[in-house]
Amino acid sequence: MEIFEQRTRGMPAALNRQFIRADAVLLGQQTISRHRKAHTGSVKKPLRWRAETIIRHRTMIISMPSFTVFEYYIHVTPYLKGSRPHFFGSLQMNFLCHRIANIIELHSKHLAVNTYSLINDESDRSITVSRFSEMPEDERISFKTTRSMEPGKMYSLVVDYEGLLNQDGSTIGVFSVNYTSPQNGDGAAHYMMGTTLRPNHARSLFPCIDSPDHKAKFRVSVTREPSMRALSNTDLVDSTSNGSWVTDTFEMTEYLSPFHLVIVLFPNEDWVVSASADVHGVSCDLWMTNQAAANGRTALRLVARDIQFMEEYTGFTMPFKKMDFFAFKDYHTSAFEHPGLITLKTSVIRNALIETFDSTAKTVAHELGHQWFGNLVTIRTWGDLWISEGITCLVSFKALRNHHPRFREFGDYYHVTQLLTMRQEKKELTVPLYQRFEDRPTYRDVYQPLTWVKGQAVATVLEKYVGEESFRGVLRTILREKRWGSISIREFLDYLESASDSFSASSGWQWFGSAGYPLVTVNRSLGLLRFRCYLLNGETDRRLWPLNLEDLGGFGGPLMLGYELKYENGTVRHGELTFVGEESEVELVLDNSEQVEYFVLNTEGLYARVLYDDVLWRKLIANINSDHLSEYEHGLLSLIEDASVLYQYGLMDGEVFTELSNRYCHRHREAGEEDDYITSYSYDSFDATFYCWMLWSL
């Protein structure tokens, strides 16, 4: 009974008494005995696995309109040694019934359910589980009750189960890692366990509604060997010894999505707290291997600056009382933003010792930004990932520019990776930022290369269109009204529409519902410059070149591009052109078209390409070294890249392109900037700049 009492500590007293009594009566003494044996390591009953291998096929999307889960009590006992690492789990799921129903359906993957029971807040024993069903092909299980559950009543589903630990080395899902510790030098194997549950691996740890918008509170407890240490999202509140085992219980979380839950179990002797700090009332510990422990203090200085900026920018204090970091020796990504416990690669922190620690600064700022955008307010579905990644990229980059001198400029390699992402968008496999996942999405489905860079680029475009302060106000409103809830891209666009008289949510959707990017054409015409906005995407590659602009559809998403117009008399004119609506045509009246010295559009280097007519191209080439144009370094970078792509499409004269590229390269050689990516790589081998892409490792 000690285990069950431990698991229910902190629950309402009435429900707690019912739960313990139900364990003894409904589950039976055999179940309790099995749990006691589990804690001594002597289990005679063989594990009943329904699926030995990963099943890859269509999975139904399951919604739960009949009830709302508000608490999960999860107890896990891992066994890391041996050829088949596994764990025993116990779950109590507290939920409120909204309508008459007699089926409880949950996600479950590779979990073998041993026992189950159902109780309600009135100890009504007439309602029990009459049938349990497993549907491994759909990764779900269901419990049918003897009679219907009643609306407005609270129920508790109690499940005891067993699960396997992933050993494929991916550090995805519920995984175990074997390694040789350099501490003792005896070559003995050491074992650890971790969880990375995005996008849909929470079902591998416990039966649940494994969807981002189904947020609940979690109370986690872990039974471990005394030589091990357990960490989770919240602080440890109790540690109880039970013979040769120790049970750690962690504080109840705030409302989180199931994939936010994290458990790390590791040998005490191999990891240490390399640095600690109290940042604006938030306790921060950095856990690293003994060999890398000296790197921690620099990283925590970054944490303090980023938290301070985020609190000032959002108007909300850090949502979590603690913010620890745990560095794995090997990890499948740079880092993941688990609330209260960010997991990351050791190499990310090791870079903090390098004089130019760009990777560390970007990663720390990005993961901390997620505590507001992604954790405090979560995405509605995985198709809405831009809400989390795009906005976080934008805001975290503001933090970097605020307190890191190297990032005070726009950021050279960010701009290079934006150009490279636009290159990738002309491939056939390009997908929109928003996707409707009707099948079970994999990690690669959800997190695509353009998720971060194009996500930030689109956020920048929208911010420029509605205005920086209005955009910031929208973010603050969302954090206030959706606190501990979730939001979709369409809802976000509705917020923008309400904050701007000129913004339309329906037109803004094209940035997300369509792959590709806008192409703006510029042509002279009797005292005018005429502009038209098209959509370039992967469909273009399936057509014969040269490309016919008449075959392209209009780009309806809102777009505001800055321009500079210089006349031969020295007068310089600045302004912005706005494109919105399916027939995006704009005109700019000139004082005298014959006296134009040059015209350049997209001076900020936003996510769009510009195609000038031949005369305007040649005027730009003649003035590429002018003092005015030199101020728009990223605009010029976009200029030469636009020319490279448009030449490939047959939209630009070959002689004009050759003259432009040679003049641009000559300009940089004269300035001694041999590291510029255009001077390093010829236009026909631009893909070599994947090196620059690797620098942007968020």
N, C-alpha and C positions, 0 to 999 in steps of 0.2 A: 504493500500500500504506500510505501514511502515515495515511490516513483510517481504515482498518481497525485499524491498530495503536493509533491514538488511541481508537477505540471500545472496544477490549478491555482497555485499561490497567486494572489492578487485579483482573483475573479470576485464578483459579487458573492456575498456569503451564502445566500440561498441557493444559487446555482452551483456553487462550489460543493455544498453538502450533497446535492442531488447527483453531481457528477461522480463523487467518490463512492456514493452508495450504488450508483449504476454500475461502476466498474466491478464492484464485488458481486452484485446480484446478476446483472445482465451479461457481463462478459464471462463471469465464472472464474473459479479458482484456478482452472487450468491456464487461462490466459495470464493471470498474475504470476503463476509459477514459471511460465515461459519467459516472462520479462525478467524475473529474478535470475533465471539461468542465463539469459542474455548478458547480464551484467557480470557473470562469472566466466563467461566464455564457453560454457558447456551446453550446446544446443544439439539435441539428438535428432530433432525433426529436420529433414532436409529442406533446403530453400525451395519454394514452389515458384519457379520462374515461368511466366507465361510467354516471354519473348526473350530469346537468347541474343538476337541480333537486332540492330536498328531497323525499324520498318519504315520504308520510304514510299508512301503513296498518299493518295488524296485523303485529307482530313476535314471533317465538317467543322464549320465555325459554330461554336456553341454559345448562346447567350442565356442568361439566367434571369428572366423578367419576373419570375415568381417569388424570388427571395433575394435578400441582400446580406452578404457576409460582412460582419463588422469586426470579428476577432478570429484569429487563428492561434491556437496554442500548439506549438510544435516541439516535440522532444525527439532527439536524434542520438543514437549510439553507434558510432562508426567502428568497424573492424578493418584496419588498414593493411594488416599483414596477410600473407598467404597469396595463393594464385588468383583468388576471386574476392577482392576487397568489396565489402558490402556494408550495409547499415540496417539497423532496426529503427523504425519510426513509430511515434504515437501522435495522433492528431485529435484535437478537439476544435471543431469549427462551429462557432456561434453565429447564428443567422436569424434574421427576422423575415417571417413569411408575409408576402404582400397579397397573395390571392390563393384561393383553394387549389391545392396541388398534392399529389401523392408520389411524385418522382423527384429525387435529388440527383442531379447529373453533374459530374465533375470531370476535369481533366486528370489523367493519370497515365504515366508512361514508364513501363518497365518496373512497376510496383506490384508486389504480390500481397494482396490484402488477406490478413489472417482472421481478424475479428472486427465486428462493427456493432454499433448500437445507436439508438436515437432516444433522446429525452427532451422534455420541454420544460418551460419555466414553472409548470404547475405539478411536476412529478406525475404526469398522467401516463401510467404504464399500459394503457390500452392501445397506445400508438407505438408500434415498433417496426423494425425493418422486416418485411416478409420475403423479399427477394433481392439478391445482389447479382448484378450482371457486369461482365467485362467486355469491352469492345476495343481490343488492342489495335485494330486497324484504324480506328478513329481516335486513339489515345484518350479514351474516356471510360468511366465507370458510372454505374447508376445504382441507386438504392430505391426500392419501391416500398412504401409504407403500408401498414395494415389498413389504415384509413387516412383520409385526407388531412393534411395540415391546415390549420385555420389562419386566416389573415389577421395580422396584428399580434401574433404570438411569437415568442422567441423559442428557438429550438437549438439543440446541440447534437451534432453528429460526431461520434467517437469512432475512430478507425485506428487499428494497429496493423502495421504492414512491414514489409522488407523491401530493400532496393539495392541495386548494384551501383558501384562507383565506376565512373568512366576512366579507362586506363589508356586511351589512345594518344595521350600527350598533348591534346588540343587545349587543355585547361578551360573547356566549355562544358556547361552542365554541372553535374555533381561529380567531381573528379578527384582522383588520388594521384600523387606523384611520388615516385621512388627516386632517391638520390643518395650519393655517397658523401658523408659529411667530412670536410677537411679538418674538423676540430680534433678528432681523436686519432686520425691517421691509420685506423685499423681496416679501412675499406668496408666497414659494415654498412648495410643498407639502412637508410632512414626513410620515414614515411610521413606524408602530410596530406591533408584534405582541403579542398576549397570548393566554392560554388561561384559560377558565373551563369546566371539563369536567363539572360536575354537571348533570343526574344521569347522563347516558349519552353524553357527547361525547368521552370518552377514545378511543373507536373512530374519531373523526375525526382524531386525531393519530397513532395507531399501532395496528396490529392487536393485540388483547388480549382478555382475559376481562373485559369491562366490567361488573363487578358489585361492589358495596361489600364483600362478604365475601371476595373473592379478592384478598387483600393480598400484596404482593411488595415487594422492594427495587428501586429504580430508579437507574440511572446515566445521567445526561443530558449530552449534549454538543451545542453549537450552533456552527455555522459562520456568521460574520457579517462585515459590512464593518467596517473599522477605526474608522469614525466612530460605530458603534453600541455599545451596552452590553447585555449579557444578564444576567438574574437567574433563579434557580430556587429550589427548596426548600432547597438546601444551599449550602455555601460553594464558591466557585471554587477549584479545586486546581491547575489548569494552563491556560495560555493560550499557544497555539502559532500563530505567523504562517506563512502558506502563500501567499506572493506578495501578492496584493491581498485576501486573506481571512484571518480570524483564527478559530481554533477554540478555544472555551472548553469545558473539561470540569469538571463539578461532582462533588462528593463523593457517594458512594453514600448513598441515603436509608435510613431505617429502613423497617419494613414498613408500607406505605401502600396505600390503595385507588387504583385507576387515576384516579379523578376528583380525587384530591388533588394530582396532578402539576400544576405550574404553570411556565410559561416566559413571561418578559416580555422583549421586545427593543425598545429605544428609542434615539433619538439622544442622544449624550452631552451635547450642548450645551443640551438643553431640560430635563433633569432633574438635580437635585443632591441630595446628602444634606443635608437641612435640620437634622437633629439625629442624634446618636449617643449611645449609652449602653451600659454594661455592667451588666446587672441580674441579680444573683445568679448570675454566671457565664454569662449569656446575652447575646450581642452583639445590639444592636438598632440598625438604621439606618432612618431615615424618608426615603424618596425622594419628592420633590415637585417640581413645576415651579418654575422660578426665581421666578415672581411670588408664589408662596404659601409660599416657603421659611421665612419668619419664624414660621410657625405651629407648627413641629414640636416645640419644646422642651416646651410645655405638654402635648402629647399623650403624650410619652415619660414625663413625670412620672406620668401616669395608668397607663401600662404598668407602671412599677416597683411601684406600689401593688397593682395587680391581680395581678401574678405572685406577689408576696409572700403575698397572701391565699390564692390558689389553692393554692400549695404547702403552706401551713399547713392549709387545709381538707381537702385530699385526702391529705396525707401523702406526696405524690410531687413530686419536683422537676420543673421544666419539661422536657417530653420531648424538646425540640429544642435544639441548641446555639446556634442563631441564630433571631431572630424579627424579620425586617424587615417594613416596611410600604411598599407602593408605591401612590401616589395617582394614579388616572386622572382626567383632566379630566371625563370622563363615564363612568358605569358603570351597569350595569343594576340594581344593588342597592346598599345602603349599603356593604356589605363582604362578603368571603368569606374563610373561615378556612383558607386553604391552609397546611399545615404549613411553618413556617419562612419564609413570605412571604405575609403578609396583604395582599390587594388591596382597595382601597376608593375611594370618591369623594373628590375633593379637598375638596368642601364639608364632609365630615365633620370633617376636620382644621381647616378654616377656622373652624368653630364653636368651636374651642378658644380663640379670642381673645375670644369673647363672655363676659360675666361669668357668665351661667348657661349653661354648656356641657353641657346635659343630653344632647343627641344624641351628642356626642363621647364623653362618659363611658360612656353605655350601649353604644355600638357597640364601643369598645375593650374594655370588660369582657366583652362577649358573645363577641367573636371570640377573645379570649385564653382564655376558658372552654372553647371548643371544642378547644383543644389537648389537653385531657384527655378531654372528653366529645364524641367525634366523630372525633378523630384518633388519640389513643393507644388508645382503644377505639372501634370504628366500628360503625355499624348493620349488621345482617345483611342486610336488604333495604331498599328505599326506603319500604316500608310501615311500617318501624320507625323512622321519622324522629323520633318523639317522644323516643327515647333520646338523640338528639343535641340537638334544639332545646329540648324541654321541660325537661330537666334542666339544660342550659346556662343557660336563662333564669332558672331558680330560683337556681342557684349564683352566677351573675354578679350577680343582684340582691342577693344576700347581700354580695357584694364591694362593691357600690355603697353599701349601707347601712352597711358597716363603716368606710369612709374618706371618704365624701362627705357633708357635713352635710345637703345638700338631700334626700338619699335615706334619712335615718335614720328618717323616718316610713315608713309602709307604701308611700307613693307615690301621690299623688292621680291622676295621669293614667294610671298603670298600672291602678288600680281602675276608672276611667272606661272604659278600653278593654276591660277584662274584662266590664263591663256591656254594652258595645256588641257584643262578640263573642257574648254570650248572646242579644242581639237578633237577630243574624244567624243564630243556630242555629234560629230558628223559620221560616226560609225553606226552601223545598222542596229547594234544592240543597245543603243542609247534608250533609256527609259525616263519617264517623267519623274519629278520630285515626289509626286503623290502616286501611289499605286494601291489598288484595291486587292488585298491578299485574300482570295477566296480559298486558297489551299493553305496548309500550314507553312508559314514562311521560315526559311532557314536564315542563319546568320548572314550568309552571303547575299541572300535575297534582299534583306533589309538594309544592310550596311554596304552600299555601293561606293565606288571611288568618288562620284560626284556629290555624295551626301553632304560632305563638309564644305568643300570649296564652292560649289554652285549654291549650296544652301546659304552660305555667308554672302555670296554675291547677290542673290535675290533679296535677302534681308536688307542689304545695303541699298539696292534699287528702290525698295518700298520705303525705306527710311528717308531717302532723298526726296521721294515723291510727296509724302505727307508732311515732311519736315521733321528734323531731329527731335525737337521738344514734343511734338505731337506723338511721334513714335514712342518715345520714352514714356509719355503719359499713358499710352495704350498698354504698354507692358506693365506699368504699375497698376492700372485698373484690373488687368487680367490676374495679376498676383493677388490682388485684394479680393476679387469676386470669385476666383476659382481656387483659392487657397486649399490645399490638400485634395483638390479635385483633378479633373482632366479637361482637355480642350482639343478641338479638331482644327485643321487648317481653315476650313470654311468658317468656323466660328471666329477665328482670329481675323480673317478678312472682314467679317461683319463688324468687329470692333474697330478696325481701321476705317471702315466706311462711316461709322458713327462719329469718328474723330476728325474727318476731313470732308469738306464740302465737295471736293472734286474727285475723290477716290470712289471707285465702284468695285464692290466685292466680286461681281460677275466678271468684269474685265480682268481683275487681278488674278482670277483663278487660272488664266492661261499660263502664268508662270509656273504653275504646279501641275496642271492637267495635261500639258503638252511638253514633249521633249524638244530640245533645241534652244535657239536663242534668236533675238531679233537682228535683222539685217536692215540698216537704214541706207537708202540710196540718196545721193545728193547730185542735183543737176542744175545747171544755169539755164535761165530763161528770161530774157528781156526785162532786166531790172529786178529779177527775183531769183531766189534759190528755192527749188522745189525738193521736198523730202517725202519719201514713202517708206513705210516700215513693213518688212516681210518676216516670215518665220522660216529659219533654216534648221533642219533637223536630219535625223538619220535616213529619212526617206530620200533625201537628195542623192545619196550614194547609189541608189538603185536606178537612177536615171542616167541616160547617156550624157556625157559632157560634150560641148559646153552647156552649162546650165541656162535654162530660159527663165528669167525672172517672172514671166507671166504664169509659169506653172506653180509658183509659190503662193501659199495663202497669206493673208494679212496677219499681222501680230497685234492682238487686241489688248495685251497686258499693258498697264500703265508704265511709261518709261520717260524719264526726264534726263536729257543729256545737255551738258554744258558745251558752249562753243566759244571760239574766238575768231573774230573777223577783223582783218587789218586792211586798210586802204593804202594806196600808193602815196598818199599825202601824209602818212604816218599815224592817222587816226586809228585807234584800236577800239573795237566794240565787243563787249562780252554779254552773254545772255544764256538762256536755257530754252530748249525746245521740248515740248511735251507731246508724246504720242499716246493716244488712248482710243480704243474702239477698233472694230474690224477694218474699217477704211481709214487707216492712219496716214493721212496726207496733211502735210504742213507746208506753209510758204513763209519765206522771210524776205521782206522788201529791202532792196539795196538802194543806197544813195546813187550809185552809178556803177553798173556791173562791169564796165570796162576798166575801172580804177581799182578793182579788188586785187590786193597783193597776194593774200592767201586766206583760206577759210579752213579751220580745223574743228571737227565735231568729236564729242566724247572726250573732253579734255581730262576727265577724272579716271578714264579707263574702266568704265562700268561694263557690265556683262552684255555686250552688244558688239556688232561689227558695223563698219561704215564703208560704203562703196561710193567713191567720188567719180565724177566724169573725168576724162583724160586731161582736160584743161586744168581742173582743180588739183588733180594729182600732180601735175608738173609744177604748178605754183607752190605746192607744199614742198616738193623736192628742192626747188630753188631757195626756199626759206628755212630749210630744216636746221640750219645752224644759227638762226636768228635768236636774239636774247629772249624774245617773247615766247617762242615755241619751246625753248630750253626749260622754261618753268614747268612745262607739262610732261615731265619725264615718262610718267606712266601712260599718258595719252600717246606719246611717240612710240612707246613700246607696243601699244595696241595697234598703232598705225602700221608698223612694219609687219606685225603678225597678221593683221587683217589682209594686207596686201598679199602675203604668202598664201593664205587660204583661198582668197578670191581669185588669185592667179591660177590655182589648181582647178577651180571651178570654171575657168574660161571666162570670167567676168572682168578681167583686167588685162590690158595689153602687155605682152611680154617685155617689150622694150622699156615701157614705163616702170614695170616692176623691177627689172634689172638695174635701172638707173636709181630707183629709190633705195634698194637694198645696198648698193655700193656706196651711195652717199651717206646712208645711216651708219654703215660700218666705218667709213672713213672718219665720220664725226667722232665716234668713240675712240678710234685709234689716236686721233689728235689729242683727245682728252686723257689719254693713258688708261682708259677703262677697258683693258683687254679681257676682263672677266665677264663683261656683258654677254648674255647668253646668245645674242645674235652674232656677235663677232666670234664666239667660240664654235658655233655650229652653223653650217650653211643652212639656208632655208629648206633644202630638200632632205635634210637629215635632222629636222626639228625634234623628232621623237627621242633623240639622245638626251633631251632635257628631262627625261624621267629622273635623272639625278636631282634636279631641282624639286621634282614632285616628292621625293623621299624626304626632303628637308621639312616638308609640311606634314609632320607625323603626329596628328592630334589623336 
